[in-house]
């Protein structure tokens, strides 16, 4: 690149906001007022720039200022550049804003674990917006979640991931059904099916859980649900046994809405905090991660020393 062209580019970059304002307001005076500078400074900068470029950027009349053909090309580029810089600044500010973190979570995890924990987030002066999404959503873009809590085997390629906790599956039911998981005397036990969990590859099926004890003829498997929290609610209502998992059952067990009706079985899937590399480097992420780990420890304490983590 020649020295003259390089000089022209530098001057254009420095004057981009000025040229955009003149073209938009069609006035040197209004552009000067908008940018907080003297009108004489506007005229001086414009003359200096036109001298370097070798052509006029605007035509002047008594009523308005209008770009020349060449000036219109330059002003359009300046407008696009200004908009891009403004968008980038907004996004950079959003990423570093510790008081406005958007967290994507599944519907079941929100209802059973995080919604009851929001008061403790407020006590930490965290402002968390829960974005309910059962799939890994787009992260890091303007208006989209900063981070997500996801359940699965991992890892999540292309993202910064932090393991939150291991996971166990356990059979739960209303306390009056707690000892009737394995039917006796020809009577069938009702096993509530969470279809979404059966199909997501995490191994949460009654066949896997009961293993050698599973005989379809001994159980009633006709009642199905499409969400884990709804299947657990059915168990609370006394409709049968549901497969619960770590972080979804502790609150209900703690207050006695359900009881364990079978052992806790470890599975490979676990909970992960997923985000972008950029957001992982912010203070906002550090505060979010610290809060989520504290909630994991709280859930662990609810189960005492039963080894579910």
Secondary structure as GFF3:
##gff-version 3
##sequence-region A 1 309
A	DSSP	alpha_helix	3	25	.	.	.	ID=ss1
A	DSSP	alpha_helix	28	35	.	.	.	ID=ss2
A	DSSP	alpha_helix	39	53	.	.	.	ID=ss3
A	DSSP	beta_strand	58	60	.	.	.	ID=ss4
A	DSSP	beta_strand	65	67	.	.	.	ID=ss5
A	DSSP	alpha_helix	69	95	.	.	.	ID=ss6
A	DSSP	beta_strand	101	105	.	.	.	ID=ss7
A	DSSP	alpha_helix	107	109	.	.	.	ID=ss8
A	DSSP	pi_helix	110	114	.	.	.	ID=ss9
A	DSSP	three_ten_helix	115	117	.	.	.	ID=ss10
A	DSSP	alpha_helix	118	123	.	.	.	ID=ss11
A	DSSP	beta_strand	128	132	.	.	.	ID=ss12
A	DSSP	beta_strand	147	152	.	.	.	ID=ss13
A	DSSP	beta_strand	160	173	.	.	.	ID=ss14
A	DSSP	three_ten_helix	175	177	.	.	.	ID=ss15
A	DSSP	beta_strand	189	194	.	.	.	ID=ss16
A	DSSP	alpha_helix	195	199	.	.	.	ID=ss17
A	DSSP	alpha_helix	206	210	.	.	.	ID=ss18
A	DSSP	three_ten_helix	211	213	.	.	.	ID=ss19
A	DSSP	three_ten_helix	216	218	.	.	.	ID=ss20
A	DSSP	beta_strand	219	220	.	.	.	ID=ss21
A	DSSP	beta_strand	224	225	.	.	.	ID=ss22
A	DSSP	alpha_helix	228	236	.	.	.	ID=ss23
A	DSSP	beta_strand	241	245	.	.	.	ID=ss24
A	DSSP	alpha_helix	250	254	.	.	.	ID=ss25
A	DSSP	beta_strand	259	275	.	.	.	ID=ss26
A	DSSP	alpha_helix	277	280	.	.	.	ID=ss27
A	DSSP	alpha_helix	283	302	.	.	.	ID=ss28
###
